[in-house]
């Protein structure tokens, strides 16, 4: 692993570091929900271009004094950042202030009423008082973040029905059916998704119910989903607007779309970059709420989530739920560590050299020390296996998803943030991750195989992962093998995982590998 101190931080030698520009692999910024339209080619890669955020639950927990317990229904109400709104109608209903337009007004175009057909016209009219409140929020956020708007930021309110249409359109535009099928197959082959489950349906259900708002990097605008026919603009809406406006400032200053991780096979890298973006927005949101909401308004946040929302969230496979929450929860901790009690200058500098793994988000000290993942490149397994074999999927899992695997579908008994996924058991078995690469292959007559090469920080870390993975995969319906070998030359502390459709295929794959 490389160890070169990050921009604006002290390196291993104690010397101060200066920004080095955008690292290779980042067109200009980085990361899956949010904000970038980061192509999250990590499970579920089906979420390419979509990001979400657990605003309400983490906000409520951070804002309440210790000893004051939020209600049992407090849970994440995410927002998302999308590369482009799938809707053909992009006309915003209003505009937040920008450098050249300090006091914008709503558009003059007539807007549909709340009784209009949501499938054809989902934009809702915005009350002048609400518009004024939003302008007030967007004027309060820049001084906290230390970034001034460079241009006006349009916004709109839409119905949940309109959002469902746009979400489905976005999903279809960003995810080829064969890619979704390959991701679905992989999750089932590793035991992370039930055999009867459908990845696409689960993703659409999860995001359709949990997303509160989204920022569109192509239009530079944000959208709030107004849930409830007579819903008032409350504190949950206010913190959501503050959060989304941070994304607009990030985009204007750091080019979120142009710097997104575009390679769908680099999901862990994309999730790492996303952790910076969402953690940044959560941190500002919390500071804004502390400064501008009363105690009663903070308590009101828990009313934004219904028991039905909570039940749906808890019914989701951990692999989906963890990805939904990770950028906001772990990202907030990461940004707090990077700031080290100071302002946001160090965070600004981090955009020039984004985190390149979920490990760096989960262990900020590794990012600050410049400890990057080991690059693992597997051989051409389809050619090695011969006629009829094709590679359907390739990915880097990273520490976050490995943590879900070794948790074996369980959660720890005591959550640290009400409404959010509790800490996963066996987390230490994923914490020594050094790098990995996974390939899923399809063969003739329904045969298939998964080749997953991992590297670890030490022999002890490799052994700890092996034991936890073996226990987690003990009830897997397919034959598998885990041992301390490597299909990659010169890889330190390796652990190779093979899974196949039957024992004969497992042996065939093993024989085709150039194992050291």
Long-range contacts (C-beta under 8 A, 24 or more apart in sequence): 1-371, 1-372, 1-373, 1-374, 1-434, 1-457, 2-370, 2-371, 2-372, 3-369, 3-370, 3-371, 4-370, 5-368, 5-369, 5-370, 6-349, 6-350, 6-353, 6-367, 6-368, 6-369, 6-370, 7-349, 7-350, 7-352, 7-353, 8-345, 8-346, 8-349, 8-350, 9-338, 9-346, 9-368, 10-368, 11-369, 11-370, 12-369, 12-370, 19-349, 19-352, 19-353, 20-352, 20-353, 21-352, 21-353, 22-259, 22-352, 22-353, 23-353, 23-354, 23-356, 25-261, 25-263, 25-266, 25-269, 25-356, 26-259, 26-261, 26-273, 26-354, 27-258, 27-259, 27-260, 27-262, 28-254, 28-255, 28-258, 28-259, 29-254, 29-255, 29-256, 29-257, 29-258, 29-259, 29-260, 29-273, 29-277, 29-351, 29-354, 30-259, 30-260, 30-261, 30-269, 30-270, 30-272, 30-273, 30-274, 30-276, 30-277, 30-351, 30-354, 30-355, 31-260, 31-261, 31-269, 31-270, 31-271, 31-272, 31-273, 31-274, 31-275, 31-276, 31-277, 31-354, 32-81, 32-270, 32-271, 32-274, 32-327, 33-80, 33-81, 33-82, 33-274, 33-278, 33-327, 34-79, 34-80, 34-81, 34-215, 34-247, 34-274, 34-277, 34-278, 34-281, 34-327, 35-81, 35-215, 35-217, 35-247, 35-250, 35-251, 35-256, 35-274, 35-277, 35-278, 35-281, 36-81, 36-83, 36-217, 36-256, 36-257, 36-259, 36-260, 36-261, 36-270, 36-273, 36-274, 36-277, 37-81, 37-82, 37-83, 37-84, 37-217, 37-256, 37-257, 37-260, 38-260, 38-261, 38-270, 38-271, 38-273, 38-274, 39-174, 39-260, 39-261, 39-262, 39-263, 39-264, 39-270, 40-267, 40-270, 40-271, 40-274, 40-323, 41-263, 41-264, 41-265, 41-266, 41-267, 41-270, 41-395, 42-267, 42-268, 42-270, 42-271, 42-323, 42-395, 42-396, 42-397, 42-398, 42-400, 42-401, 43-183, 43-186, 43-187, 43-192, 43-267, 43-319, 43-323, 43-395, 43-397, 43-401, 44-183, 44-187, 44-199, 44-203, 44-319, 44-320, 44-323, 45-175, 45-179, 45-183, 45-264, 45-267, 45-393, 45-395, 46-171, 46-175, 46-179, 46-180, 46-183, 46-184, 46-199, 46-200, 46-203, 47-203, 47-207, 47-323, 48-174, 48-175, 48-264, 49-82, 49-83, 49-84, 49-170, 49-174, 50-80, 50-81, 50-82, 50-170, 50-171, 50-174, 50-207, 51-80, 51-81, 51-82, 51-274, 51-277, 51-278, 51-327, 52-78, 52-79, 52-80, 52-207, 52-210, 52-211, 52-324, 52-327, 53-78, 53-79, 53-80, 53-243, 53-278, 53-281, 53-282, 53-327, 53-328, 54-78, 54-324, 54-325, 54-328, 54-329, 54-420, 55-79, 55-212, 55-236, 55-239, 55-240, 55-243, 55-282, 55-285, 55-328, 56-212, 56-236, 56-239, 56-301, 56-302, 56-304, 56-305, 56-419, 57-305, 57-417, 57-418, 57-419, 57-420, 58-282, 58-328, 58-329, 58-332, 58-417, 58-420, 59-239, 59-282, 59-285, 59-286, 59-289, 59-301, 60-298, 60-301, 60-302, 60-418, 60-419, 61-417, 61-418, 61-419, 61-420, 62-286, 62-332, 63-286, 63-289, 63-290, 63-293, 63-298, 63-301, 64-298, 64-299, 69-418, 70-299, 70-301, 70-302, 70-418, 70-419, 71-302, 71-303, 72-310, 72-418, 73-302, 73-305, 73-306, 73-307, 73-309, 73-310, 73-419, 74-301, 74-302, 74-305, 74-418, 74-419, 75-305, 75-309, 75-310, 75-313, 75-419, 75-420, 76-210, 76-313, 76-324, 76-325, 76-328, 76-419, 76-420, 77-210, 77-211, 77-212, 77-236, 77-240, 77-304, 77-305, 77-309, 78-207, 78-210, 78-211, 78-212, 78-324, 78-328, 79-211, 79-212, 79-213, 79-214, 79-215, 79-240, 79-243, 79-244, 80-207, 80-211, 80-213, 80-214, 80-215, 81-214, 81-215, 81-216, 81-217, 81-247, 81-256, 81-277, 82-170, 82-214, 82-215, 82-216, 82-217, 83-174, 83-216, 83-217, 83-218, 83-257, 83-260, 84-170, 84-216, 84-217, 84-218, 84-219, 85-166, 85-170, 85-216, 85-218, 85-219, 85-223, 86-166, 86-167, 86-168, 86-169, 86-170, 86-172, 86-173, 87-122, 87-162, 87-165, 87-166, 87-169, 89-121, 89-123, 90-219, 90-221, 91-123, 91-156, 92-154, 92-155, 92-156, 92-219, 92-221, 93-123, 93-124, 93-125, 93-126, 93-155, 93-156, 93-157, 94-126, 94-131, 94-134, 94-154, 94-155, 94-156, 95-152, 95-153, 95-154, 95-155, 96-134, 96-135, 96-138, 96-149, 96-152, 96-153, 96-154, 96-155, 96-245, 96-248, 97-135, 97-138, 97-139, 97-149, 97-152, 97-153, 98-149, 98-150, 98-151, 98-152, 98-153, 99-148, 99-149, 99-150, 99-151, 100-151, 100-152, 101-151, 101-152, 103-135, 104-135, 104-152, 105-131, 106-131, 114-229, 118-159, 118-160, 118-161, 118-162, 119-161, 119-162, 119-165, 121-162, 122-158, 122-159, 122-161, 122-162, 122-163, 122-165, 122-166, 123-156, 123-157, 123-158, 123-162, 124-156, 124-157, 124-158, 124-159, 124-226, 126-156, 126-157, 127-233, 130-233, 133-233, 133-238, 134-241, 137-238, 137-241, 137-242, 137-245, 137-288, 137-292, 138-241, 138-245, 140-242, 140-288, 140-291, 140-292, 141-242, 141-245, 141-246, 141-249, 141-284, 141-288, 142-249, 144-284, 144-287, 144-288, 144-291, 145-246, 145-249, 145-284, 145-344, 146-343, 146-344, 146-345, 146-348, 147-249, 147-250, 147-252, 147-253, 147-344, 147-348, 148-249, 149-248, 149-249, 149-252, 150-252, 150-253, 151-220, 151-252, 153-220, 153-221, 153-222, 153-245, 153-248, 154-219, 154-220, 154-221, 154-222, 155-221, 155-222, 155-223, 155-224, 155-241, 155-244, 156-221, 156-223, 156-224, 157-223, 157-224, 157-225, 157-226, 158-223, 158-224, 158-225, 158-226, 159-225, 159-226, 160-208, 160-225, 160-226, 160-227, 163-208, 163-211, 163-223, 163-225, 164-208, 167-204, 167-207, 167-208, 167-211, 168-204, 171-200, 171-203, 171-204, 175-200, 178-392, 179-264, 179-393, 182-392, 182-393, 182-440, 183-393, 185-392, 185-393, 185-440, 185-442, 185-448, 186-393, 186-395, 186-438, 186-440, 186-450, 187-317, 187-319, 189-440, 189-448, 189-450, 189-478, 189-499, 190-405, 190-450, 190-473, 190-476, 190-499, 191-405, 191-472, 191-473, 191-475, 191-476, 191-477, 192-317, 192-318, 192-319, 192-404, 192-405, 193-317, 193-319, 194-317, 195-477, 197-317, 202-316, 202-317, 202-320, 203-320, 205-312, 206-312, 206-313, 206-316, 206-320, 206-321, 206-324, 207-324, 209-309, 209-312, 209-313, 210-309, 210-312, 210-313, 210-324, 212-236, 212-240, 212-304, 213-240, 213-241, 213-243, 213-244, 214-244, 215-244, 215-247, 215-248, 215-251, 217-251, 217-256, 217-257, 218-257, 220-248, 220-251, 220-252, 221-248, 222-247, 222-248, 234-297, 234-300, 234-303, 234-304, 235-289, 235-293, 235-297, 235-298, 235-300, 235-301, 236-300, 236-301, 236-303, 236-304, 238-289, 238-292, 238-293, 238-297, 239-285, 239-288, 239-289, 239-293, 239-301, 242-284, 242-285, 242-288, 242-289, 243-281, 243-282, 243-284, 243-285, 244-281, 246-280, 246-281, 246-284, 246-285, 247-277, 247-281, 250-277, 250-280, 250-281, 250-351, 253-348, 253-351, 254-348, 254-351, 259-351, 259-354, 265-394, 265-395, 265-396, 266-396, 267-395, 267-396, 267-397, 267-398, 268-357, 268-358, 268-373, 268-395, 268-396, 268-397, 268-398, 268-399, 268-400, 268-401, 269-356, 269-357, 269-396, 271-323, 271-326, 271-327, 271-358, 271-361, 271-398, 271-400, 272-354, 272-355, 272-356, 272-357, 272-358, 272-359, 272-360, 272-361, 272-398, 273-354, 273-355, 273-356, 274-327, 274-331, 275-326, 275-327, 275-330, 275-331, 275-334, 275-355, 275-358, 275-361, 276-331, 276-334, 276-335, 276-347, 276-350, 276-351, 276-354, 276-355, 276-361, 277-327, 277-331, 278-327, 278-328, 278-331, 278-332, 279-327, 279-328, 279-330, 279-331, 279-332, 279-333, 279-334, 279-335, 279-336, 279-361, 280-331, 280-335, 280-344, 280-347, 282-328, 282-331, 282-332, 282-335, 283-332, 283-335, 283-336, 283-339, 283-347, 284-344, 286-332, 305-419, 310-419, 317-409, 318-404, 318-407, 318-409, 318-411, 318-421, 318-424, 319-401, 319-404, 321-421, 322-400, 322-401, 322-403, 322-404, 322-421, 322-424, 323-400, 323-401, 325-420, 325-421, 326-358, 326-361, 326-400, 329-417, 329-420, 330-358, 330-361, 330-362, 330-400, 331-361, 333-364, 334-360, 334-361, 334-362, 334-364, 334-367, 337-364, 337-365, 337-368, 338-364, 338-367, 338-368, 357-398, 357-399, 358-398, 358-399, 358-400, 358-401, 359-398, 359-399, 359-433, 361-400, 362-399, 362-400, 362-431, 363-431, 373-398, 373-433, 373-434, 373-435, 374-434, 374-435, 374-455, 374-491, 374-492, 375-435, 376-435, 376-436, 376-437, 376-453, 376-454, 376-455, 376-488, 376-491, 377-437, 377-488, 378-437, 378-439, 378-451, 378-453, 378-487, 378-488, 379-487, 379-513, 379-514, 381-439, 381-441, 381-449, 381-451, 381-509, 381-512, 381-513, 382-441, 384-512, 384-513, 385-441, 385-443, 385-449, 385-508, 385-509, 385-512, 387-444, 388-443, 388-444, 389-441, 389-442, 389-443, 389-444, 390-441, 390-442, 390-443, 391-439, 391-440, 391-441, 392-440, 392-441, 392-442, 393-438, 393-439, 393-440, 394-437, 394-438, 394-439, 394-440, 395-437, 395-438, 396-435, 396-436, 396-437, 396-438, 397-436, 397-438, 397-452, 398-433, 398-436, 399-430, 399-431, 399-433, 402-429, 402-430, 402-433, 402-436, 402-454, 402-465, 403-427, 403-429, 403-430, 405-430, 405-469, 405-472, 406-430, 406-465, 406-468, 406-469, 406-471, 406-472, 407-472, 408-471, 408-472, 426-468, 426-472, 428-464, 429-464, 429-465, 429-467, 429-468, 429-469, 430-465, 430-468, 431-461, 432-456, 432-457, 432-458, 432-460, 432-461, 432-462, 432-464, 432-465, 433-457, 433-461, 433-465, 434-461, 434-492, 434-493, 443-501, 443-505, 446-501, 447-500, 447-501, 447-502, 447-505, 448-500, 448-501, 448-505, 449-498, 449-499, 449-500, 449-501, 449-505, 449-506, 449-509, 450-497, 450-498, 450-499, 450-500, 451-487, 451-496, 451-497, 451-498, 451-509, 451-513, 452-496, 452-497, 452-498, 452-499, 453-486, 453-487, 453-488, 453-491, 453-494, 453-496, 453-497, 454-494, 454-495, 454-496, 454-497, 455-486, 455-491, 455-492, 455-493, 455-494, 455-495, 456-492, 456-493, 456-494, 456-495, 457-493, 458-493, 459-493, 461-493, 462-493, 462-494, 462-495, 465-495, 466-495, 469-495, 469-497, 473-499, 478-502, 479-503, 479-506, 480-506, 481-506, 481-510, 485-515, 485-516, 486-515, 486-516, 487-513, 487-514, 487-515, 487-516, 488-516, 489-516, 491-516
